Amino acid sequence: MAYERFTGDNAALLLIDHQVGTMGWVHSIPFEEMKRNALMLA
């Protein structure tokens, strides 16, 4: 099977349940940075 690189034409981004409570579980980056990243993606 051949693989194709993701592009804007053949890919989608699905954001699920980005709530303050669940976002608090992430400790690899500061909370405010993760919140800003999620908002930019949305």
N, C-alpha and C positions, 0 to 999 in steps of 0.2 A: 504494500500500500504506500502510495506517495503522500508526503506531507507538504502542506502549503503554509507559508508564513502568514501570521495574522496581519491583517491590514484593516483600515477603516471600512472597507467594502465587504469584508467577510467575517467580521467579528462584532461582538456586542459586549457591553459591560453591564452586569446586573448588580445593583447595590441592594442588600437585604438587611433590614433591621439595624441600621446605624443609630442606636440610641445611646444616650449618655451612660446608662447602666452597663451595657455590653461593651461600650468603647473603653470603659475603665479597666477591663481585663487585660488590655495590652500594656506591657511594660517595656517593650523594646525601644519605644520612642516616647517623648513627652506627650502628655494628653493633648495639650493645645495644638501641637504639630499634627497629631493624628486627626483631630477634629477639623483643622484647616484643610488637610489633604482630602478628607471625606467630603467636605463641602465643595472643594474645587472639582472633584470627580463628578459630583451630582450636578 
